[in-house]
Amino acid sequence: MTTPIASAAASAQSHAMQQSPSLTTSRTVHVIGAGPAGLMAAERLAQAGATVVVHDRMPSVARKLLMAGRGGLNLTHSEPLDRFMTRYGPAQPTAAAWIDRFTPADLTDWVEALGQETFVGSSGRVFPKAMKASPLVRAWLARLEAQGVQIHTRSRWSGWRDGALVFETPDGERLERPDAVVLALGGASWPRLGSDGAWAPWLEAQGASVSPFRPANVGFDVAWSALFRDRFAGQPLKGVAVTHGDRTARGEAMIARYGIEGGAIYALSAALRTTVETEERAEIQIDLKPDVAVGQLTDRLSKPRGKASLSTICARWSGWSRPPSPCCMRPVPCPPRLGPWPSGSRPCR
Ligand SMILES: Cc1cc2nc3c(=O)[nH]c(=O)nc-3n(C[C@H](O)[C@H](O)[C@H](O)COP(=O)(O)OP(=O)(O)OC[C@H]3O[C@@H](n4cnc5c(N)ncnc54)[C@H](O)[C@@H]3O)c2cc1C
């Protein structure tokens, strides 16, 4: 999967570094959005000598980052940088400029410097030993406070008036005219955690071109038969290789009642989404035994199997709870529908 925290943080880090030479101690910068991108921008700006004020509309900061840590916070990936970069697809040239300045290894060092030990999982992904995000966020907030960064929660930016930024706060409206502003408002997924995407039309009204929000890191609907769904919903597919077009992703997938989800699917989700948008459907191929050569597989299947059916043998190999039928999955057609999931209804990333 692409690693949004690494991306957001690297982007913020890199932009702040580019700006820092022109900052003087007298400059005030307001950062709007206290997710990982905004907090990283605040840290870099404070290090560069700016007076930094962070605003977030929620009662507490970094809610999505904290939610991300619930299932095990995947910080980044340990693979070589050139392979890591391919995860950015068409955004690679742009992303390369800032990831060069703050690499996945830099991110890991940064996390360790906050007192959070990390480890590389069997998939090559990097996690904090604590798995969750809360100790990291606590240590980060303490460091920001020590750097003099002020954080205003329940401070919702609602656009501009007469050249001033307008904030809605429990004490009423506040107008601010900082020397510079950093917008780190997140996207439009999981709005209950703060990032509701409401800002897009405000920026468009100012003449900025805003790319439409599109789903990323999502599961896909699949028209399973009722029999397949009843038998296999909840079945993890471990160590599989999923292929779409010329891209293959290794990892886990999960059969869901609605379709399919999991790391290997999320890694392909941008390409799958584009195919569904243009062709109204997409096909994937799932190799349940990517490390076993076809010849080896044929040999094993040709051996006498006593009373066990072919499906039972396949299930044993694959670690499935029940025999799949047919034994090897064929390309799975996705139905025409693909769009942003109703808010929060697909716990994918
Ligand atoms: C369930 C789940 C699991 C995830 N797991 C991982 C993972 O393991 N690894 C990983 O790298 N990523 C993961 N992610 C993704 C990761 O959390 C996001 O990519 C990351 O939080 C994005 O950071 P951000 O700072 O750009 O935006 P956000 O974290 O969304 O922060 C934006 C902030 O802006 C504030 N804001 C928005 N509008 C306004 C406004 N008008 N005024 C004031 N404040 C405003 C919001 O309240 C919010 O706090 C996961 C996400 C989810 C939902």
Ligand as a Chemical Component Dictionary entry (heavy atoms), coordinates in Angstrom:
data_LIG
# 
_chem_comp.id                   LIG 
_chem_comp.type                 NON-POLYMER 
_chem_comp.pdbx_formal_charge   0 
_chem_comp.three_letter_code    LIG 
# 
loop_
_chem_comp_atom.comp_id 
_chem_comp_atom.atom_id 
_chem_comp_atom.alt_atom_id 
_chem_comp_atom.type_symbol 
_chem_comp_atom.charge 
_chem_comp_atom.model_Cartn_x 
_chem_comp_atom.model_Cartn_y 
_chem_comp_atom.model_Cartn_z 
_chem_comp_atom.pdbx_ordinal 
LIG C1  C1  C 0 -8.869  3.076  9.848  1  
LIG C2  C2  C 0 -7.665  3.757  9.278  2  
LIG C3  C3  C 0 -6.433  3.112  9.312  3  
LIG C4  C4  C 0 -5.304  3.735  8.784  4  
LIG N1  N1  N 0 -4.092  3.110  8.892  5  
LIG C5  C5  C 0 -2.970  3.709  8.420  6  
LIG C6  C6  C 0 -1.687  3.119  8.583  7  
LIG O1  O1  O 0 -1.556  2.048  9.203  8  
LIG N2  N2  N 0 -0.616  3.757  8.063  9  
LIG C7  C7  C 0 -0.740  4.962  7.401  10 
LIG O2  O2  O 0 0.287   5.497  6.944  11 
LIG N3  N3  N 0 -1.930  5.560  7.257  12 
LIG C8  C8  C 0 -3.043  4.964  7.750  13 
LIG N4  N4  N 0 -4.260  5.581  7.620  14 
LIG C9  C9  C 0 -4.323  6.862  6.883  15 
LIG C10 C10 C 0 -3.819  8.053  7.735  16 
LIG O3  O3  O 0 -4.491  8.106  8.962  17 
LIG C11 C11 C 0 -4.051  9.347  6.950  18 
LIG O4  O4  O 0 -3.441  9.234  5.688  19 
LIG C12 C12 C 0 -3.459  10.542 7.676  20 
LIG O5  O5  O 0 -4.125  10.758 8.902  21 
LIG C13 C13 C 0 -3.600  11.800 6.784  22 
LIG O6  O6  O 0 -2.977  12.862 7.458  23 
LIG P1  P1  P 0 -3.367  14.374 7.192  24 
LIG O7  O7  O 0 -2.681  15.187 8.218  25 
LIG O8  O8  O 0 -3.146  14.682 5.759  26 
LIG O9  O9  O 0 -4.953  14.454 7.370  27 
LIG P2  P2  P 0 -5.856  14.153 8.650  28 
LIG O10 O10 O 0 -5.222  13.179 9.557  29 
LIG O11 O11 O 0 -7.219  13.866 8.127  30 
LIG O12 O12 O 0 -5.869  15.551 9.411  31 
LIG C14 C14 C 0 -6.544  16.672 8.914  32 
LIG C15 C15 C 0 -6.961  17.509 10.111 33 
LIG O13 O13 O 0 -7.541  18.719 9.616  34 
LIG C16 C16 C 0 -8.616  19.083 10.458 35 
LIG N5  N5  N 0 -9.515  19.953 9.702  36 
LIG C17 C17 C 0 -10.183 19.668 8.551  37 
LIG N6  N6  N 0 -10.904 20.744 8.169  38 
LIG C18 C18 C 0 -10.659 21.726 9.075  39 
LIG C19 C19 C 0 -11.118 23.069 9.203  40 
LIG N7  N7  N 0 -11.956 23.623 8.315  41 
LIG N8  N8  N 0 -10.664 23.787 10.251 42 
LIG C20 C20 C 0 -9.810  23.249 11.167 43 
LIG N9  N9  N 0 -9.365  21.977 11.091 44 
LIG C21 C21 C 0 -9.780  21.229 10.062 45 
LIG C22 C22 C 0 -9.248  17.757 10.827 46 
LIG O14 O14 O 0 -10.012 17.842 12.021 47 
LIG C23 C23 C 0 -8.033  16.846 10.968 48 
LIG O15 O15 O 0 -7.579  16.744 12.293 49 
LIG C24 C24 C 0 -5.407  5.007  8.159  50 
LIG C25 C25 C 0 -6.644  5.658  8.125  51 
LIG C26 C26 C 0 -7.758  5.045  8.666  52 
LIG C27 C27 C 0 -9.080  5.776  8.622  53 
# 
loop_
_chem_comp_bond.comp_id 
_chem_comp_bond.atom_id_1 
_chem_comp_bond.atom_id_2 
_chem_comp_bond.value_order 
_chem_comp_bond.pdbx_ordinal 
LIG C1  C2  SING 1  
LIG C2  C3  SING 2  
LIG C2  C26 DOUB 3  
LIG C3  C4  DOUB 4  
LIG C4  N1  SING 5  
LIG C4  C24 SING 6  
LIG N1  C5  DOUB 7  
LIG C5  C6  SING 8  
LIG C5  C8  SING 9  
LIG C6  O1  DOUB 10 
LIG C6  N2  SING 11 
LIG N2  C7  SING 12 
LIG C7  O2  DOUB 13 
LIG C7  N3  SING 14 
LIG N3  C8  DOUB 15 
LIG C8  N4  SING 16 
LIG N4  C9  SING 17 
LIG N4  C24 SING 18 
LIG C9  C10 SING 19 
LIG C10 O3  SING 20 
LIG C10 C11 SING 21 
LIG C11 O4  SING 22 
LIG C11 C12 SING 23 
LIG C12 O5  SING 24 
LIG C12 C13 SING 25 
LIG C13 O6  SING 26 
LIG O6  P1  SING 27 
LIG P1  O7  DOUB 28 
LIG P1  O8  SING 29 
LIG P1  O9  SING 30 
LIG O9  P2  SING 31 
LIG P2  O10 DOUB 32 
LIG P2  O11 SING 33 
LIG P2  O12 SING 34 
LIG O12 C14 SING 35 
LIG C14 C15 SING 36 
LIG C15 O13 SING 37 
LIG C15 C23 SING 38 
LIG O13 C16 SING 39 
LIG C16 N5  SING 40 
LIG C16 C22 SING 41 
LIG N5  C17 SING 42 
LIG N5  C21 SING 43 
LIG C17 N6  DOUB 44 
LIG N6  C18 SING 45 
LIG C18 C19 SING 46 
LIG C18 C21 DOUB 47 
LIG C19 N7  SING 48 
LIG C19 N8  DOUB 49 
LIG N8  C20 SING 50 
LIG C20 N9  DOUB 51 
LIG N9  C21 SING 52 
LIG C22 O14 SING 53 
LIG C22 C23 SING 54 
LIG C23 O15 SING 55 
LIG C24 C25 DOUB 56 
LIG C25 C26 SING 57 
LIG C26 C27 SING 58 
# 
